[in-house]
């Protein structure tokens, strides 16, 4: 009986497989082919060129460029075993007859010719760095969790290969016998250290593997001045001319990414400010006053927050003397500038009132907020963030409101502070300390308020990291994405963008999911189901400002490795500039549905027409063969007078 049952299941499997291979092409594809082939059974070169220009909206030079595309298509197609049509016949007859319908569909499925995104850098890269979202890592050296994992240069290398532009290193004095005396480690945890020299060498080697735009090293500096000088020596020795040193200590405006191509930039708190902030915090804090919960959880993790040194008074006096000796701008005997003159992006202290800061063009800086504080503030829409920033700036002798009369609500005060700060300065948002397993938060929490550096654990795979990866597929994947103008600049009536306001619909996005292909090549026959082909369905979601977020999904396409859904979804978008299209394919199962691929695409970058959309594994690695054939249509509504607050 068992043998007979097995035979029946196998026969059922083979029958379903044969049936799956005979699925018809979606009607839209057949209609487009018929239209441009003028009702014929083949599409010639001229007709294909017209289809590419008129239907796809792609610009190609003419027949010569088309010949190159066709030649590349032939090579790719002949090498692809996923093609179920006669690839050997195609090169011989194309010039005489042209593309058949099957050839045409195979052409559409090739990502190289029908990608959903532009793979070239196309944003204006000459604006100040504060005008860009930056692909940012958190504790970039950790291989796993935040408490017991190993530190290594391997996660740094992997991040740089993916296009991450901001690498974080925690620097501590090393008690080992190594000549450099500096280690990289997550302090006050059980993580193992890695030598700073190892990290810097790997950064030099892979910094511009994916992108030529600048790499920023954010340093959590726990070093004494003599070790800071050692860091400066190592940085000059290893990076050489790649290391950017600003000509002035206080920049009035950050340089542009374009002007800093192939350069490495240092961001940390200058040494003198570090010590001054220590004395300020000690004078403000009572003997029993505790740190904030995040800081208490991890100890002194953040050098760009109000910090306090752990050295005793004698060591502090020694450090002061050492700092005085190295604080001038004179290179040492090896031609190395002092540590503080390596710092381009200053973290930490501001002076004067917040009112003056919004008008002051003399200094730009970086400020860090924890995810926890920013989330709490955004949810309460006002009071929490005002309270936190008031405490922070009070330590710096700053009044948030400067005793001025203000008619704004607390929520709008919050938005004004964050948005105006990020118009010139850099805001970094980092994961809360409780994320011991290196998970991440929703990145829009920071992006909506203009935060340039939303710092993520790149080893913390999950939906949040997929959204981050999706955002930075924009602008050719160079790691810098120009912020929308309404976030960069104050609006005509001195307003700022409020992501929580219900806005009119600005754009309608229509997404059609036609079919999928390639699972039979990347997965074993029994990966999803032992005795039958998979039952695939596709989730299509928008993630952005709260009013734009929506989830939809196709029907289940049963018993096939080659699903055809042919279903369309309509999304009404209020802030398309911040919207991400998240796509995930799953296999329906009796228990938990099986993962079958995912991707995330920035809506503002989508190319209209029929598009091949490759899918990725849960960690963001591109699957070799799996792809969806989709269509994108975008209709922009005439809402030019819409206020964004």
N, C-alpha and C positions, 0 to 999 in steps of 0.2 A: 504493500500500500504506500509506503514511504517513497519507493522508487517511482510508482505511478504518479503520485502527487508532484514529485520533483519534475517529471517529464511534462506534466500539464503546465506547471509554472514556467518552465523553460519555453514551451511552445507559445504560451501567452506572452512571454517576454519578447520573443522573436517576432511575433505577429504585430505587437505594439510598436516595436522598433521599425519594422518595415512601413507601418502606417505613418509613423512620425516622419520618415524621410520623404513622404509624398505630400507633405503639407504645402498648400498653395501660397503664393506670394500675396501680401496684402494688396487690396484694390488700389490704394494710392500709388503704389510703386508701378503697378501695371498701367494705370492711367497716365502717369508721368512719362513712362516709356513710350506708350502709344502716341502721346501728344508730340513729343520731340522727335520720335521716329516717323512721324506723319502717317501713323497707322500701319507702318511696315513691321516686319518681323525682325529687322536688324536696325541698329542705330549707327550711322556712319560718323566720321570724325567731325564734320561740320555740325551735325546734330548734337553730338556729345559736347562740343564746345559751347553751343547755344544753351544747352541744359545747364552747364556749369556756371555760365555767366548770368543767365536770366532766372533760373530757378534757385540755384544755390547762392547767387549773389557774390561769387568768388571772382576775383580779378586775376586773369592770366593773360600773358602777352599776346597770344595768338596761336597759330597752328604749330609753330616750333615748340612752344612751351607745352602744348597739348601732346605733341609727339613724345616729349620727355616723360610726361605723366603716364601716357599709355605704355611706354617702354618699361617704366618702373612698375606699373600695374602688372604687366605680363610676368616680370621677374618675380614679384611678390606672390602672384597667384600660382605660378608654376611651382614655387617652393612650399606652398601651403597645401597641406593634405586635407584641410577643412573644406576645400572646394569640392562640391559634389557634381560639378559640371566638367566638361571635357577640356581641361586646360591644355592638353597637347594639341588639340585642333585649333585653338584660338589664335596663336601667333601666325599661322599660315593663312588664315582666311580673313583676318581683321581688315587688312587694307582693301580687300575685295568686297566683303559683305558687311562687316561691322560687328557690333555687340548684339548678342541675343538678350532676351529678358533675363535669363540666368546670369549671363556675363555682367549685365547692368547691375543686378542686385549684388553680385560679388564685388563689383567696383565700389558700390555704396558702402559696403561693409568694411572696406579697407580704411583704417584710421589715418594713414599717411595722407590720403587725398580728401577725406571728408571729416576731419576732426571737428569736434564741437567748439574748441577754443583756438585762438590764435597762439601759435607757439613762439612768436617773436615778442621782444620787449617793445611796447607801443605806447606806454604812458610817458608823459613829460617827466624826465628824470633830472631836470635842472632846478627844481624847487628845493627849499631847505629840507633837511631830513625829517623835521617835525611834521611835514606834510604827507608822510607815508606810514602805512601800516608795515611793520617789519616782522619777518618770520623769526620768532624768538623762542629760545630754549630756556629751561629752568634746571639748575643743577645738572648741567649738560654731561657731566662725567660719570653719572651713576648708571649702572647696568640694570638695576632693578628697583626695589623699594627704597624708601628714604631713610631707613633706619639700620639695615643690616647688609645691604648689598655691597658689591665690590665697586670701587672706582677704577676707571680705565679710560684710555683715549679712544677706545673702539666706539662708544656711543657718540663721541664728538665727531669722529670720522663719518659715521653713518648719518648724523644730522647734517653735516656739510654736504654730503653727497645728495641729500634730499633737498638742498637749497636753503637750509636754515642760515640766517645771517647774523643772529645774535647768540653768542655762546657764553654761558655763565661758568665762572670758575671761583671756587672758594679757596682762598689762599691762607695757609697756616704755616708757622715756623715748623721745620722738621727737626726732631730730636735725633734722627738717625745720623750716621756718619757720612751721608752724601755731601759732596762738596757744595751743592747749591743751597741746601738748608731750607728749601721751600717745598711743601707738599700741597696737593689738591685733595680735599676731603670734606665731607659734610660734617662740620664740627659738632662735638658733643653727641655723637651717635656711635654706633658700632660699625659704620661703613669703613672699608679698608681704603687707605690712601693710594694715590698714584703720583709719581714725580711730576712736578710742574714742567720740567724740561721735556718730558715725554709728550705732554699735552701740547706744548707750544710747537714742537717739531711737527706733530700731526696736523695742527691747525695750519701751519705754513704750507704743508704738502697738499692739503685738500681744501683750503679756503676758497679757491676759485674753480673747483671741480665742476660745479653746476652753474655758477653765476659769477660774472666779473664784478658785481657790485659789492660795496665794502662789507667786511666782516667786523662786527662790533664785539669786543670782549668786555662783558660786564664782570667786574671783579668784586667779590665780597672779601674785602681786605682785612685780615686779622694779623697783619705783619707789623713788626717794629720798624723804625726808619732804616736800620741797617739792612733788613731784609727787603724793604721797598727798593733800596738802592740796588740790591742784588737782582731784584726782578727787572729793574730798568736795564741793567747790564745784559741779562739774559734776553730780554725783548729785542734790544738792539743787535745782539749777536745773532739771534735766530732769524728775526724778521728782516733785518737790514732796512733797505729803502721801502719795503712794504709797510713799515710802521709809520703811521701818520702822526706828526707832532704839530699841534697848532702853534701859530706864531704869537698868539696872545693867550693869557691865562683865562680871560673872560670873553667868550664869544658873544657878539650881539645877535648873531644868527647862525644856525647850524649850516655847515657846507651842504652841497647837494650830493646825492648819490652818484651822479654823473661825474662830478669833479673828484670823487674819491674811489673811482674804479681801481681794482687791484690793490687797495690799501686796507690795512688793519687798524682799527680804532680802539682806543681804550676808554672805558666808562667806569668811573668809580668816584668815591668821595676823596677830594684832595686831602693830604695828610693833616695839614693845619686845621682844616675845618673839622676833621674827625676829632681832634683833641678839644677844639673849642666847643663842639656839640656835647662832648663828655662833661665839660665843666658846667655848661648850661643845664644839662639834664640833672646833674647832681645838685645844683643849686635849687632847681625847681622841685625835685622829688624829696619827699620826706623819708626818714630812715626805714619805715616799714612799707613804703610804696612799692607795688609790684609792677612788673612789665605787663604789657598787653598779653592776652591769652596766646596769640600766635607766637610772640617773642618768647614767652615763658615756656611754651611747649618745646621749642627748638633751641632756646638760648639765643646768643647773639648771632642771628642768621643774616640780618640785613644791614649792610653798611650804609645804605642810602636812607634808612630811617634814623630817628634819633637814637644813637648808640651810646653805650658806655663801656669804657675799657675795663679789663679785668686785672690789669697790672696794679701792683701796690704803688704807694706814693713815690717810693724811691725809684722804681722803674719808670714811672711817669715823668719824674724830673729828668732822668737820664734820656728818656725819649724826646723830651722837649729840647734838651741841649743838642741831641743828634739831629733833630729836625731843623734847628736853627742853622747848623753847619751845612745842611744840604738844601736849604730853601732858596738859594740864589739860582740864577739862570746860567751859571757857568758850567760847561761840560767838564767832566773829570779827565784824567790823563788819557783814558781810552776814547775820549770824544763822546761820552754818554751823557745826555742831559739828565738832570735830576728827575726822580720819579714823578713829581707833580706836574712836570711839563710834558709828560706823555699823555696826560688826560685831556681828551677832547670833549667828552660829555660829562659834565660835573653832576654828581649826585649830591643830594643833601640840602644844605642850608640856604635859605633866602633871607633877604633883609628888607625892612620897610613894610608898609601895609600892603594888603592884597590889592587895594585900589592902585597903588603905585606899581605893583608887579604887572598888572594888566596893561599899564601904559609904558612900562620901562623897557627900552630897547637896548639896554647896555649889557644885560646878562641873560643867557639862556641856560637851562638846567634840566636835570631829570629827577622826577619824584616817583617813589614807589608806593603803591597801596596793595594791601592783601585782597584777594578775592572775597574773603569773608566780610571785610569792612565795606568794600564796594557793593557787594550784593545786598548787604543789610541796608545800606544807604539807598540803593536804587529801589528796593522793595518798599521802604517807608517813604520814598520820594522826598527826602529832605532832611529831617532832623538828625538822623544818625551821622550822615556824612558831615553836616555842618558842625556837629559836636566833635567829631573826630578831627576834622581839619582845624577847628578852633583850638583844640588841645595841642595839635601838632605845631601850629603857627604861634601859639602862645609861648611854646618852648623857644621859638626863634624870635620872641618879642614882636609878634605880628598880630594885629587884630583883623579878623576876617571881614568885618563890616566897617572897621575904621571909624566907628561912631557916626557913620553917614546915615541919612534917612533913606530907607529902602522900602518901596511899596510891593516888592515881589514876594511871593509866597516862599516858604522855606524850600519847597521842592524846586522852584525855579532858581533860587539862590544856588542850590546844589549844582544844577545844570550849568548855570553861568560860570561857576568856579571851575568845574571840570573842563567844560568846552573851551572856555577862553584860555585856560592854562595850556591846553594841548594845541592851541593854534600856533604857539611859538615854541613851547617847551615840550619835553617828552614825558609821558606818563607810562609807567610800567606797572602791570598788574600781575601778581604772582599767586600760585596756589596756596590755599590755607594750610597751616601746619598739620592739620589732622589727616591730610591725604598721604598717609604713610605708605600706601601701596602704589604711589605715583600715579594716581588717577588725575583727571583734569576737570575743569569747570567749562561751562558753555562760553566760548570765546566772545560771543556778541556782547556779553556783559561789559567787556572793556571797549570793544570797537564802537558800540553805540555812543560812548562818551568821548570818542576820539583817542583812546589809549593806543599809542603806537606799538608798544611792546607788551603784548599779551603773552606772558611767559608760560610755556607748557613743558610738561614732562614728556619727552619724545618717546620714552619707553612705555608710557601709559596708554596702551592701545584701547580704543573705544570710540564711541560716537563723537565725543568732543574733539578728539585728535583728528578724526576724519573730516570734521568741519574745518579745522585749522588747515589741514592739507588741501581741502577744496578752495579755501580763500586764496591760498598762495599758489594755486595753479593759474591764477590770473597774471597778466602782464608777462607772459612767456615763462612763468615759473622762476623769475629772477630773485624772489625773496623780498621785493619791495612793491607795494601796491599803493597807488595814489589814493589818498582819502577823498571822499566826495567833497565838493566845494562847500556844501552847506555845513560841513563839520570844520573845515579849514578856516572859514571866514565868518565873521559876525554879519548877520543879515542887515538889510537896509535900516530897519528900525531898532537896531541894537539888540536884536533877538539872537538866541542860539537854538540849536536843534534840540527838540524834546522827543526822545524815542518812544515815550509812553503816550503821546498825544494821538488820538484817532484822526488820521489824515484822509483826504479823498484818495481814491484810486488813481494812481499815476500811470500804471502800465498793466497790460493784460498779457500774460504769458500762456501760450497753449503748447502743451507737451504731448506728443503722440508716441506711444511705445508700440513699435511694429513687431519686432521679432528679436530673438536672441540666437547666438551661435557660439560654438567652441567648447562647450562643457564636456563633450565626448572626448576631446583631446587633452584637457587639463585634469580630468577626474577619472578614476577607475570606473568600470561599468557598474560596480556595486557600491559606489561611494554614498549615493543618496538612498537607494532602495536595492535590496538584494535581488528581487525577482521581477522588477518592473522599472521602466524609465522614470525619471523624476516628474514631479508635479510642480512646475515652476509658477511663481507669481512675482510681480514687481511692485515694490513700494516706491511712491514718488512723493516727496515732501519738500516743502519750502521752510527754511529756517532763516530767520532774520529778526526784525523788530517784532515785538509781540503781536501786533495787529496783522502781520503777514504770515505768521506760522500756521501751517495746515498740513495734514497728512492724507494721502490718497493711495489707492492700490488697484492693480488690475485684478481680473478674475484669475482663477487657477487654470493653467493649461496642463491638462493631465496626460501622463504617460508619453512624454516626448523629450528627447534631448534637443530638439529644435523648435522651441515654443514660438507660436505666432499669436500675439494678443490683439493687435490692431485697435488699441483703445486710446482715447484722447482725454486729457485733463486740462481744465482751465483754472488759472491762478490769477486773482486780482491783487496786484502789488501796490503798496503805498510808498515803500522805500526800496525800490528795486536795486539801488546802489549797494545796499547791505544784504541783499537776499542771496541765499545759497540754495541750489537745487540738489537735494540729497536723494540718491537712487540706491536701492538695495533689492537684490533678487534672492528669493528664498524658495526652498523646496517644502511644500506642504507635507506634514507628517502627522501621525496620530498623536505623538507627544510634542516635543519641541521641534519647531520648523528648522530645517538645516540651512545654514548660510551658503549662498551660492555666488556671491560677488557684490561689490558696492563701489560707488564713486560719489564724488561731490563736486559740483561745478558752480562757479560764480555766475549768477544770472546776468549781470551787466556785461559779461564777456561772451555770452552764447552767440554762436553763428547760426543764422536762420537756415532753414532747408533741411534736407535729409542728412543726418549725421551719424557717424559711427562712434559709439561711446564705449571705450574699453573699461572693463571692471577690474577691481583690485581685491586682494585678500584682506582679512581683518586687520592686518598690520600695515596696510597701505602699499604693499608690493603689487605691482601690476601682474595680473594673470596673463599667461602667454597668449592665449587664444580667445578667451571669453569676451564677448562684446554684445552690445545691443544696437539695433538700428532704430533710430528715433528721428522725430521731426520737431523743430522748434519754430514757433511763430510768435513774434512780439509786436504788440500794438501799443504805441505810446499815445496816451490821451492828452488833450489840449488843456492841461492844468498849469499853465505857465505862471499863474499868479498865486499858486498855493503857498501858504505860509507853513514853515516847518516847525513852528512852535505853537 
